[in-house]
């Protein structure tokens, strides 16, 4: 069938006067994420719970975050590819911790790299553990979520396959 979607050139378009570049591989990722979000959602009510529990402070560095500032992120403790999108796998994070520093590091190890004493680190770790234990779904619900996600992944593969075919058709029009 020729080159895969991820091997094709980047797609560039203008939006609001800004130039945006998206590789077709990002479109694949977006398709997967959107379909998984449908079956494993994270609601506004869930976000409110996270903000409240962490008292508008980053779970990792304990810096205060103004909710209206857009500097607060809902970080996955365990990356989505390995964990759930469930509220029990989300914490409030500042943009620096989530966007620049933590990446795919273990959250426990990451906290130990942050400023503060061993006692500060222990308090942050305990707070996250309390959050997780209070929100973790039962085994049956976890299995239902995993089953729905597996179905969404299969659908994503089907959609991506059709997308790849259509991209090949477009290339032939050149």
C-alpha positions, 0 to 999 in steps of 0.5 A: 500500500506504499508509505504508512501515514506516519511516514508521510510529510507533515501537514501544515495549515493556518488557524487564526493567523498561526501556522500549525504543523501536524504530522499524520502520525499525530492524527493517528494518536488523536483518533485513538485518544478521542475514541478512548475518551468516549469510553473512559471519560474524564468529566468536569465534575472529576476535574473539580474533585481533583482541584478541590482535593489538591487544594489548587496546589501541584501534587508534585511540587506543592506550588499554588495554581490559580485555576483560571490561569490555565497553568494547572494540568490534569496529569496521569500518574501512570501514563495513559498508554499503561494506565486508565484515564480514570479519576484515580489516575489523575492529579493536579499538576503545574505546567512545569512539572507536567509539561517540562519535567515529569514526562513518563517518570514514576510519580514517586521518583519524580516527587523525590527530585522536587524541592523540599525535605524528606518530610515534604516529599512524604506528605506529597506522596501520602496525599497522592496515595490517599487520593488514589485509594479513595477513587480507585474503582473496583476490579469489575469496573476496571475490567469493564473500562479495559474492555471498552478501551480495547474495543475503542482501540480496535475501532481506532485501528479500523478508522486509521486503516481507512485514513491510510487508504484515503491518504494513498488515494490523495497521493495518487492525485498529485 
